[in-house]
Amino acid sequence: MSKCQQAVSLLIAAFYEHSGKEGDKLTLSKGELKELLNKEFGDLLGKSSDQAKLDKMFKDLDNNQDGKVDFQEYVTLVACIAMLCNEFFCEDQSAKAGTKAAKK
């Protein structure tokens, strides 16, 4: 299996590992989303205990305003996190390249 196929499989598995504990297996409740974020992205995002930030994130993710985060809304979050990480790593690489060029 390719790296991209593994990544997709892992994203799906993470969603269903955390969904359904508080009801619908096809969606994440606010509590399930918080648990997923802390377990799967905690090191990257920092463990969040700020309820106001979690409430805002949940509201922003819940496009159809049904009080739950479905798989599409979850994948949108993961894509945004991936884009932010890419920006960070690109900026970091540019800074390192600039430092190396300045030393020459």
C-alpha positions as CSV (number, residue, x, y, z in Angstrom):
1,M,0.0,0.0,0.0
2,S,1.3,3.4,-0.9
3,K,2.0,6.2,1.7
4,C,-1.1,8.1,0.5
5,Q,-3.3,5.0,0.7
6,Q,-2.0,4.4,4.2
7,A,-2.7,8.0,5.1
8,V,-6.3,7.9,3.9
9,S,-6.8,4.6,5.7
10,L,-5.5,6.0,8.9
11,L,-7.6,9.1,8.7
12,I,-10.7,7.0,8.2
13,A,-9.7,4.7,11.1
14,A,-9.1,7.6,13.4
15,F,-12.5,9.1,12.7
16,Y,-14.4,5.8,13.4
17,E,-12.3,5.1,16.4
18,H,-13.6,8.2,18.0
19,S,-17.1,8.5,16.6
20,G,-20.2,6.8,18.0
21,K,-19.2,6.8,21.6
22,E,-21.8,9.4,22.4
23,G,-24.4,8.4,19.7
24,D,-24.2,8.4,15.9
25,K,-21.3,6.3,14.6
26,L,-21.2,8.5,11.4
27,T,-20.5,11.7,13.3
28,L,-18.4,13.2,16.0
29,S,-19.9,15.0,19.0
30,K,-18.1,17.9,20.5
31,G,-16.6,15.6,23.2
32,E,-15.5,13.0,20.6
33,L,-13.9,15.7,18.5
34,K,-12.0,17.0,21.5
35,E,-10.8,13.5,22.3
36,L,-9.7,12.9,18.6
37,L,-7.9,16.3,18.4
38,N,-6.0,15.7,21.7
39,K,-5.1,12.1,20.8
40,E,-4.3,12.4,17.1
41,F,-3.0,16.0,16.9
42,G,-2.1,16.8,20.5
43,D,1.6,17.2,19.9
44,L,1.0,19.3,16.8
45,L,-1.8,21.5,18.1
46,G,-1.0,21.4,21.8
47,K,-3.5,19.8,24.2
48,S,-6.4,22.1,24.3
49,S,-8.2,22.7,27.6
50,D,-9.7,26.1,26.4
51,Q,-13.4,25.4,26.1
52,A,-14.1,28.6,24.2
53,K,-11.6,27.8,21.5
54,L,-13.0,24.2,21.2
55,D,-16.6,25.6,20.9
56,K,-15.6,28.0,18.2
57,M,-13.7,25.3,16.2
58,F,-16.7,23.0,16.5
59,K,-19.1,25.7,15.3
60,D,-16.8,26.6,12.4
61,L,-16.5,22.9,11.4
62,D,-20.2,22.1,11.7
63,N,-21.1,23.6,8.3
64,N,-24.6,22.2,8.3
65,Q,-25.1,23.3,12.0
66,D,-26.5,20.0,13.1
67,G,-24.4,19.9,16.3
68,K,-22.2,17.2,15.0
69,V,-19.1,16.9,12.8
70,D,-19.5,14.5,9.9
71,F,-16.7,12.8,8.0
72,Q,-16.6,15.5,5.3
73,E,-16.3,18.2,7.9
74,Y,-13.6,16.2,9.7
75,V,-11.6,15.8,6.5
76,T,-11.9,19.5,5.9
77,L,-10.2,20.1,9.3
78,V,-7.5,17.6,8.5
79,A,-6.8,19.2,5.2
80,C,-6.5,22.7,6.9
81,I,-4.1,21.2,9.4
82,A,-2.0,19.7,6.6
83,M,-1.9,23.0,4.8
84,L,-0.8,24.9,7.9
85,C,1.9,22.3,8.6
86,N,3.1,22.6,5.0
87,E,3.3,26.4,5.2
88,F,5.3,26.1,8.5
89,F,7.7,23.6,7.0
90,C,8.1,25.7,3.8
91,E,8.8,28.8,5.8
92,D,11.3,26.9,8.0
93,Q,13.1,25.5,5.0
94,S,13.3,29.0,3.4
95,A,14.7,30.4,6.6
96,K,17.3,27.6,6.8
97,A,18.2,28.2,3.1
98,G,18.6,31.9,3.7
99,T,20.8,31.3,6.7
100,K,23.0,28.9,4.7
101,A,23.2,31.4,1.8
102,A,24.2,34.2,4.2
103,K,27.0,32.2,5.7
104,K,28.6,31.7,2.2
